[in-house]
């Protein structure tokens, strides 16, 4: 599962194909109903990788055991030529 943790306007402008949007400001409130299985493989990303690293730290504290932050964020995703919409 790919989660975009950027702000709504950033997500609306362009995001990774198939990504869900749960911004850094609300993810802790919305993650449990969205991803009830705490062992689900989740990759979080933001613009450059810093916000998503903080998100992953908080999700791990909430009991999520298989969460990662995408190194380099959305910038690295695009630079790698991965699909966006």
Order of alpha helices (4+ residues) and beta strands (2+ residues): beta-alpha-beta-alpha-beta-alpha-beta-alpha
